[in-house]
Amino acid sequence: MNTTDALPAVEAAIRDATGTAFRITASEEVGGGSIHHALALGDGKTRYFVKLGGRETLAMFQAEADGLAAIAATETFRTPAVVTTGASEAHAFLVLEHLAIRPLTSTDDGIRFAGALADLHRVTGERFGWHRDNFIGRTPQPNPPADNWARFFVEYRLRPQFELAQQAGYGPELRRAGERLLDRVPALFLDYRPQPSLLHGDLWHGNVGMTAAGEPVLFDPASHYGDRESDLAMSELFGGFPTAFYAAYRTRWPLNPDYEQRKPLYSLYHILNHLNLFGRGYLREAQRLTTRLNEALSMRGNQ
């Protein structure tokens, strides 16, 4: 993508949104994930973080802005303020406040972040789901309102991912194991009734940080109301969080004793999504988790 072509539209959108005479005097590509191009733009006084994609990505950027606004409204985390979203003839863009952030590294970082996350999760909705569909990476994430979390997770998280894997040709073994699993998932929730907590939805270490002032930061959300365990499971999947974070979260709000039995279920959703987004390198882990869950649930049924 030629990012330079998009700059005039981005510049104009920033001027319209801020009511200033903003002119780009500096532009550099920065790390922003594997899906979009990311730029830091400035005029010598103010800097902005800009995500760029093809015009078809506008809905993704609008959904991301919506999630950021929802988290910001809770006053639990620092989030980059949304400046504007928009599109030119060939590009879509999301303009955010530019925050200087660093990774979570220390015990104190972990404790602060855990407290903020527990407070976020205590913000609840009347039902599971969200007021709009959004995305997990590039993958559409449907969020119709629902009263039954297990059914919601089967129908609007796992089933679409298994179907995408089948369409991509990842083989009958994963499909058959997935079909067995989808029928068995409710057994993991017989004695557990999660409340609809406000979730980040894509809580890995690449989407979190701390400001220089020590404020916990969240960005790149896939927000919805769901089981808080799913955020915790995602945080464990790829590592990167201080050990103190997990202990502090449990102190602030203890987890259900059966969390470890459901953790592979929540991990599977993200592994399947990585399989569908990034390819066969995630197939073995998707098969392993699906088999592990089926074996555990089969043993439950025999008890």
C-alpha positions in Angstrom: 0.0 0.0 0.0 1.2 3.5 -0.9 0.4 5.2 2.4 1.4 8.6 1.0 -1.7 8.7 -1.2 -3.9 8.6 1.9 -2.3 11.5 3.7 -4.2 14.4 2.2 -7.5 12.8 3.2 -6.2 12.0 6.7 -4.9 15.6 7.1 -8.2 17.1 6.1 -10.1 14.7 8.4 -7.9 15.8 11.4 -8.5 19.4 10.6 -12.3 18.9 10.4 -12.3 16.8 13.7 -10.1 19.2 15.7 -11.1 22.5 14.2 -7.4 23.4 13.7 -5.2 24.2 10.7 -3.3 20.9 11.2 -0.7 20.3 8.4 1.5 17.2 8.3 5.1 18.0 8.6 6.4 14.6 9.8 5.2 11.1 9.0 6.8 7.8 9.9 5.6 4.2 9.7 5.4 2.5 13.2 4.6 -0.9 14.5 0.8 -1.3 14.6 0.1 -5.0 14.2 0.1 -7.4 11.3 -3.2 -6.3 9.7 -3.0 -2.6 9.0 -0.3 0.0 8.2 0.3 2.4 11.1 1.8 5.8 11.0 2.8 8.5 13.4 1.9 11.9 12.0 2.7 15.3 13.4 2.8 19.1 12.7 5.5 19.9 15.1 3.1 20.4 18.0 0.7 17.5 18.0 1.2 13.9 17.1 -1.4 11.3 16.0 -1.4 7.6 15.6 -3.1 6.6 12.3 -4.2 3.2 11.1 -4.6 2.8 7.3 -6.2 0.0 5.3 -8.1 -0.5 2.1 -11.4 1.3 1.8 -13.2 -2.0 2.8 -11.6 -1.8 6.3 -13.6 1.3 7.3 -16.1 -0.9 9.2 -13.2 -2.4 11.2 -11.9 1.0 12.2 -15.4 2.2 13.2 -15.9 -0.9 15.4 -12.5 -0.3 17.0 -13.4 3.3 17.7 -16.6 2.1 19.3 -14.8 -0.3 21.6 -12.3 2.3 22.6 -15.1 4.8 23.5 -16.9 2.1 25.5 -13.8 1.3 27.6 -12.9 5.0 28.0 -16.3 5.7 29.4 -15.7 3.3 32.3 -12.7 5.4 33.4 -10.9 2.2 34.3 -8.1 2.4 31.7 -6.4 5.0 29.8 -7.2 4.6 26.1 -6.0 6.6 23.1 -8.7 9.1 22.4 -10.5 8.6 19.1 -10.0 11.7 16.8 -11.8 10.5 13.7 -12.4 7.7 11.2 -12.9 8.2 7.5 -12.2 7.0 4.0 -10.8 8.4 0.8 -11.3 6.8 -2.6 -8.9 4.0 -2.0 -8.2 4.0 1.8 -9.9 3.9 5.2 -8.3 5.3 8.3 -8.6 5.6 12.0 -6.9 8.6 13.7 -6.1 8.3 17.4 -4.3 10.3 20.1 -0.6 9.4 20.1 0.2 7.9 23.4 3.8 7.1 24.6 3.4 3.7 26.2 5.7 0.9 27.4 5.1 -2.8 28.0 4.0 -4.2 31.4 7.2 -5.3 33.1 7.3 -4.8 36.8 5.3 -6.2 39.7 3.7 -2.8 40.3 2.7 -2.7 36.6 1.0 -6.1 37.0 -0.9 -5.1 40.1 -2.1 -1.8 38.7 -3.2 -3.4 35.5 -5.0 -6.2 37.3 -7.0 -3.7 39.4 -8.1 -1.8 36.3 -9.1 -5.0 34.5 -11.1 -6.3 37.5 -12.9 -2.9 37.6 -13.6 -3.1 33.8 -15.0 -6.5 34.2 -17.4 -5.3 37.0 -19.0 -3.1 34.4 -21.9 -5.4 33.2 -24.6 -5.5 30.6 -28.1 -6.9 30.7 -27.2 -9.6 28.1 -24.2 -11.1 26.4 -23.1 -9.7 23.1 -22.8 -6.1 22.0 -24.8 -3.4 20.3 -23.0 -4.0 17.0 -21.0 -6.7 15.3 -17.2 -6.1 15.3 -14.0 -7.9 14.4 -11.3 -10.0 15.9 -8.4 -9.1 13.8 -9.8 -9.1 10.3 -12.4 -11.8 11.1 -16.0 -10.6 11.6 -17.2 -11.2 15.1 -21.1 -11.4 15.4 -22.5 -10.1 18.7 -26.3 -10.6 18.8 -27.8 -10.2 22.3 -28.1 -13.5 24.2 -29.0 -14.7 27.6 -27.1 -18.0 27.5 -23.3 -17.6 27.4 -22.5 -21.1 26.5 -24.8 -21.1 23.5 -23.5 -17.6 22.5 -19.9 -18.8 22.6 -20.8 -21.9 20.5 -22.8 -20.2 17.8 -21.1 -16.8 17.5 -17.5 -17.6 18.4 -16.5 -21.2 17.8 -18.8 -22.4 15.1 -17.9 -19.5 12.6 -14.2 -20.2 13.2 -14.6 -23.9 12.5 -16.6 -23.1 9.4 -13.9 -20.8 8.1 -11.3 -23.4 8.8 -13.3 -25.9 6.8 -13.7 -23.5 3.9 -9.9 -23.0 3.9 -9.4 -26.7 3.5 -7.8 -27.5 6.9 -9.1 -31.1 6.7 -11.9 -33.3 7.9 -10.2 -34.2 11.2 -10.5 -30.7 12.7 -14.1 -30.4 11.3 -15.2 -33.7 12.9 -13.6 -32.9 16.2 -15.1 -29.5 16.1 -18.6 -30.8 15.6 -18.2 -33.1 18.6 -17.0 -30.3 20.7 -19.7 -27.8 19.8 -22.3 -30.3 21.1 -20.5 -30.7 24.4 -19.5 -27.2 25.3 -22.6 -26.6 27.6 -21.3 -29.2 30.0 -18.5 -26.8 31.0 -21.1 -24.4 32.3 -23.5 -26.6 34.3 -22.4 -25.2 37.6 -21.0 -21.8 36.4 -23.2 -18.9 35.3 -20.9 -16.0 34.3 -22.3 -12.5 34.3 -22.0 -10.3 31.1 -18.8 -8.4 31.9 -17.5 -5.7 29.6 -14.5 -7.3 27.9 -11.5 -6.0 26.0 -12.0 -9.1 23.8 -8.4 -9.4 22.4 -6.3 -9.2 25.6 -2.8 -10.2 24.6 0.3 -8.3 25.6 0.5 -6.5 22.2 -2.7 -4.6 23.0 -1.8 -3.3 26.5 0.7 -1.0 28.1 1.5 1.6 30.6 2.0 5.3 30.3 5.1 7.1 31.7 2.8 8.2 34.6 2.0 4.5 35.4 -1.5 4.5 33.9 -2.7 1.1 32.6 -3.6 1.4 28.8 -5.8 -0.7 26.6 -6.1 -0.4 22.8 -7.2 -2.5 19.8 -10.3 -3.9 21.5 -12.9 -6.4 20.2 -15.3 -5.4 23.0 -18.5 -7.2 24.0 -20.2 -8.4 27.1 -19.1 -11.9 28.0 -17.4 -14.1 30.5 -14.5 -12.4 32.1 -12.6 -15.7 32.1 -12.2 -15.3 28.3 -10.1 -12.1 28.8 -7.9 -13.9 31.3 -7.5 -16.9 29.1 -6.4 -14.8 26.2 -3.9 -13.0 28.4 -2.3 -16.3 29.2 -2.2 -17.6 25.6 0.8 -15.7 24.3 2.4 -14.7 27.6 3.9 -11.3 28.2 2.0 -10.3 31.4 3.9 -10.1 34.8 3.2 -13.0 37.1 2.0 -10.4 39.7 -0.9 -9.5 37.3 -2.6 -12.9 37.8 -2.2 -13.1 41.5 -3.4 -9.5 41.9 -6.5 -10.1 39.7 -7.5 -13.2 41.7 -7.0 -11.2 45.0 -9.2 -8.4 43.6 -11.8 -10.8 42.2 -11.3 -14.6 42.7 -11.9 -16.8 39.7 -14.3 -19.8 39.7 -12.5 -23.0 40.7 -13.2 -24.6 37.3 -11.5 -21.8 35.3 -8.7 -24.1 34.3 -11.2 -26.5 32.6 -12.7 -23.7 30.5 -9.4 -21.9 29.7 -8.6 -24.2 26.7 -12.0 -23.5 25.3 -11.4 -19.7 25.3 -7.9 -20.2 24.0 -9.2 -22.3 21.1 -11.2 -19.4 19.8 -8.1 -17.3 19.3 -6.0 -20.2 18.0 -8.7 -20.9 15.4 -8.8 -17.3 14.5 -5.0 -17.2 14.0 -5.3 -20.3 11.9 -7.8 -18.6 9.7 -5.9 -15.4 9.5 -2.3 -16.5 9.3 -2.3 -20.1 8.1 -1.4 -23.7 8.7 1.2 -23.0 11.4 -1.7 -22.9 13.9 -3.4 -26.1 12.7 -1.6 -28.5 15.1 -2.4 -26.4 18.2 -6.1 -26.0 17.0 -6.3 -29.8 16.7 -4.6 -30.3 20.1 -6.9 -28.0 22.0 -10.0 -29.5 20.3 -8.9 -33.0 21.1 -8.0 -32.1 24.7 -11.4 -30.5 25.3 -13.3 -33.5 23.7 -11.3 -36.0 25.9 -12.0 -34.0 29.0 -15.7 -33.6 28.3 -15.9 -37.3 27.4 -14.5 -38.2 30.8 -17.0 -35.9 32.4 -19.8 -37.7 30.6 -18.5 -41.1 31.9 -18.4 -40.1 35.5 
